């Protein structure tokens, strides 16, 4: 899934994906993944996720996310 996270970061950096974004916006910007991936990846990799996955995103509203600036500088 590292590839998917990298695609999302690249889409934001290029301006193809605007923040805050939701699963449908990510699907348009980064096509080719299963529908379920778009709906689960963001929450599974948000700051404070219960499984302690890499926090790539910050939840800013129900279903809305931004890149985690701390991770992009790492």
N, CA, C and O of each residue as an XYZ file, in Angstrom:
296
protein
N       0.812     -1.208      0.000
C       0.000      0.000      0.000
C       0.853      1.269      0.000
O       0.326      2.373     -0.134
N       2.155      1.114      0.149
C       3.024      2.284      0.121
C       2.874      3.033     -1.202
O       2.949      4.261     -1.241
N       2.663      2.291     -2.277
C       2.501      2.902     -3.599
C       1.271      3.807     -3.613
O       1.319      4.909     -4.160
N       0.179      3.355     -3.020
C      -1.041      4.145     -3.006
C      -0.847      5.443     -2.225
O      -1.257      6.510     -2.683
N      -0.233      5.360     -1.067
C       0.041      6.565     -0.284
C       0.918      7.537     -1.045
O       0.695      8.747     -1.001
N       1.908      7.019     -1.738
C       2.801      7.861     -2.540
C       2.030      8.531     -3.679
O       2.276      9.696     -3.992
N       1.107      7.808     -4.294
C       0.285      8.388     -5.362
C      -0.573      9.538     -4.835
O      -0.715     10.565     -5.500
N      -1.133      9.369     -3.666
C      -1.968     10.423     -3.083
C      -1.121     11.666     -2.808
O      -1.519     12.783     -3.140
N       0.048     11.465     -2.200
C       0.945     12.593     -1.935
C       1.314     13.310     -3.228
O       1.288     14.539     -3.285
N       1.656     12.552     -4.261
C       2.042     13.140     -5.545
C       0.885     13.903     -6.168
O       1.087     14.967     -6.754
N      -0.325     13.371     -6.046
C      -1.499     14.044     -6.613
C      -1.744     15.386     -5.923
O      -2.103     16.365     -6.576
N      -1.551     15.430     -4.615
C      -1.714     16.698     -3.892
C      -0.612     17.667     -4.307
O      -0.887     18.830     -4.605
N       0.613     17.203     -4.327
C       1.750     18.064     -4.668
C       1.635     18.640     -6.078
O       2.052     19.772     -6.320
N       1.076     17.876     -7.000
C       0.943     18.329     -8.392
C      -0.278     19.218     -8.607
O      -0.416     19.843     -9.658
N      -1.168     19.275     -7.609
C      -2.389     20.063     -7.751
C      -3.547     19.275     -8.339
O      -4.638     19.816     -8.515
N      -3.324     18.011     -8.643
C      -4.376     17.152     -9.201
C      -5.435     16.816     -8.150
O      -6.592     16.560     -8.484
N      -5.029     16.819     -6.883
C      -5.928     16.522     -5.771
C      -5.864     17.679     -4.786
O      -4.805     17.979     -4.235
N      -6.993     18.320     -4.569
C      -7.068     19.465     -3.660
C      -7.411     19.012     -2.247
O      -8.158     18.053     -2.056
N      -6.863     19.705     -1.267
C      -7.164     19.442      0.138
C      -8.242     20.395      0.626
O      -8.302     21.533      0.161
N      -9.081     19.974      1.532
C      -9.218     18.617      2.021
C      -9.863     17.730      0.948
O     -10.593     18.209      0.081
N      -9.577     16.437      1.029
C     -10.088     15.499      0.033
C     -10.841     14.376      0.720
O     -10.651     14.105      1.906
N     -11.700     13.731     -0.058
C     -12.425     12.556      0.428
C     -12.111     11.380     -0.491
O     -11.350     11.527     -1.447
N     -12.679     10.239     -0.212
C     -12.384      9.024     -0.971
C     -12.730      9.173     -2.450
O     -11.979      8.701     -3.305
N     -13.842      9.814     -2.765
C     -14.243      9.974     -4.168
C     -13.246     10.850     -4.929
O     -12.945     10.585     -6.093
N     -12.745     11.872     -4.283
C     -11.761     12.747     -4.919
C     -10.450     11.993     -5.160
O      -9.816     12.154     -6.202
N     -10.055     11.174     -4.191
C      -8.837     10.381     -4.353
C      -9.012      9.393     -5.499
O      -8.084      9.173     -6.278
N     -10.190      8.801     -5.605
C     -10.464      7.843     -6.685
C     -10.311      8.498     -8.051
O      -9.769      7.888     -8.973
N     -10.781      9.723     -8.188
C     -10.643     10.434     -9.475
C      -9.187     10.783     -9.768
O      -8.746     10.717    -10.915
N      -8.446     11.154     -8.730
C      -7.056     11.573     -8.914
C      -6.094     10.396     -9.044
O      -5.056     10.507     -9.697
N      -6.435      9.283     -8.429
C      -5.553      8.094     -8.397
C      -6.367      6.855     -8.766
O      -6.623      6.017     -7.902
N      -6.772      6.719    -10.009
C      -7.614      5.586    -10.406
C      -6.845      4.265    -10.415
O      -5.614      4.234    -10.406
N      -7.619      3.175    -10.432
C      -7.029      1.858    -10.604
C      -7.025      0.972     -9.384
O      -6.573     -0.170     -9.460
N      -7.514      1.462     -8.258
C      -7.551      0.681     -7.029
C      -8.982      0.206     -6.791
O      -9.915      0.731     -7.398
N      -9.162     -0.768     -5.925
C     -10.514     -1.260     -5.636
C     -11.304     -0.189     -4.889
O     -10.731      0.639     -4.182
N     -12.608     -0.215     -5.051
C     -13.462      0.766     -4.366
C     -13.247      0.734     -2.855
O     -13.232      1.776     -2.200
N     -13.084     -0.442     -2.323
C     -12.898     -0.565     -0.875
C     -11.618      0.136     -0.419
O     -11.585      0.730      0.659
N     -10.576      0.069     -1.228
C      -9.308      0.706     -0.869
C      -9.500      2.203     -0.648
O      -8.975      2.761      0.316
N     -10.238      2.845     -1.523
C     -10.454      4.288     -1.394
C     -11.178      4.629     -0.104
O     -10.923      5.670      0.501
N     -12.068      3.765      0.312
C     -12.878      4.067      1.497
C     -12.208      3.673      2.804
O     -12.592      4.175      3.860
N     -11.222      2.795      2.763
C     -10.599      2.365      4.013
C      -9.199      2.928      4.227
O      -8.794      3.144      5.369
N      -8.462      3.167      3.166
C      -7.068      3.579      3.303
C      -6.921      4.892      4.065
O      -6.040      5.019      4.915
N      -7.768      5.857      3.769
C      -7.640      7.171      4.414
C      -7.816      7.063      5.925
O      -6.995      7.582      6.682
N      -8.871      6.400      6.367
C      -9.094      6.302      7.811
C      -8.065      5.410      8.485
O      -7.665      5.678      9.618
N      -7.633      4.361      7.812
C      -6.632      3.471      8.400
C      -5.274      4.148      8.567
O      -4.445      3.706      9.363
N      -5.053      5.219      7.815
C      -3.775      5.915      7.885
C      -3.921      7.361      8.351
O      -3.111      8.221      8.005
N      -4.958      7.615      9.134
C      -5.157      8.947      9.710
C      -4.493      9.004     11.085
O      -4.345      7.983     11.756
N      -4.101     10.190     11.488
C      -3.526     10.397     12.823
C      -4.505      9.850     13.857
O      -5.702     10.130     13.803
N      -3.986      9.073     14.791
C      -4.812      8.525     15.866
C      -5.529      7.239     15.510
O      -6.400      6.800     16.262
N      -5.189      6.615     14.381
C      -5.873      5.379     14.010
C      -5.614      4.313     15.062
O      -4.527      4.272     15.639
N      -6.597      3.442     15.324
C      -6.477      2.482     16.426
C      -5.434      1.383     16.196
O      -4.985      0.763     17.160
N      -5.043      1.130     14.956
C      -4.075      0.063     14.674
C      -2.646      0.566     14.637
O      -1.727     -0.205     14.358
N      -2.443      1.849     14.913
C      -1.116      2.453     14.914
C      -0.423      2.338     13.556
O       0.793      2.164     13.480
N      -1.230      2.440     12.463
C      -0.655      2.479     11.115
C       0.023      3.826     10.902
O      -0.248      4.780     11.631
N       0.883      3.908      9.929
C       1.588      5.153      9.626
C       0.581      6.274      9.415
O      -0.300      6.143      8.565
N       0.680      7.380     10.165
C      -0.293      8.477     10.076
C      -0.001      9.411      8.891
O       0.633     10.453      9.058
N      -0.460      9.038      7.718
C      -0.213      9.817      6.511
C      -1.138     11.019      6.377
O      -0.802     11.999      5.712
N      -2.317     10.940      7.018
C      -3.349     11.961      6.844
C      -3.865     12.474      8.178
O      -3.734     11.820      9.213
N      -4.453     13.663      8.127
C      -5.113     14.262      9.287
C      -6.586     14.403      8.931
O      -6.930     14.995      7.908
N      -7.449     13.860      9.773
C      -8.895     13.968      9.548
C      -9.328     15.378      9.941
O      -9.077     15.817     11.064
N      -9.978     16.088      9.019
C     -10.404     17.461      9.297
C     -11.922     17.591      9.346
O     -12.447     18.673      9.611
N     -12.614     16.511      9.094
C     -14.068     16.469      9.125
C     -14.498     15.069      8.763
O     -13.670     14.233      8.403
N     -15.781     14.810      8.855
C     -16.267     13.467      8.533
C     -15.943     13.122      7.085
O     -16.496     13.709      6.155
N     -15.041     12.165      6.908
C     -14.658     11.713      5.576
C     -13.732     12.649      4.828
O     -13.461     12.425      3.649
N     -13.234     13.699      5.483
C     -12.344     14.665      4.839
C     -10.963     14.623      5.471
O     -10.824     14.546      6.692
N      -9.940     14.676      4.618
C      -8.559     14.525      5.073
C      -7.637     15.526      4.406
O      -7.931     16.055      3.334
N      -6.523     15.770      5.058
C      -5.401     16.543      4.526
C      -4.161     15.676      4.713
O      -4.168     14.731      5.502
N      -3.103     16.002      3.986
C      -1.841     15.326      4.216
C      -1.341     15.666      5.608
O      -1.547     16.777      6.096
N      -0.694     14.725      6.235
C      -0.053     14.970      7.520
C       1.277     15.636      7.229
O       2.212     14.973      6.779
N       1.378     16.919      7.473
C       2.572     17.700      7.150
C       3.805     17.097      7.824
O       4.887     17.106      7.237
N       3.666     16.589      9.009
C       4.797     15.988      9.715
C       5.360     14.795      8.948
O       6.572     14.581      8.950
N       4.517     14.028      8.305
C       4.978     12.857      7.548
C       5.629     13.281      6.240
O       6.585     12.645      5.796
N       5.138     14.328      5.623
C       5.695     14.757      4.339
C       7.098     15.344      4.491
O       7.850     15.413      3.519
N       7.452     15.765      5.702
C       8.783     16.308      5.957
C       9.779     15.229      6.383
O      10.984     15.472      6.454
N       9.261     14.045      6.662
C      10.115     12.940      7.145
C      10.963     12.364      6.027
O      11.735     11.433      6.254
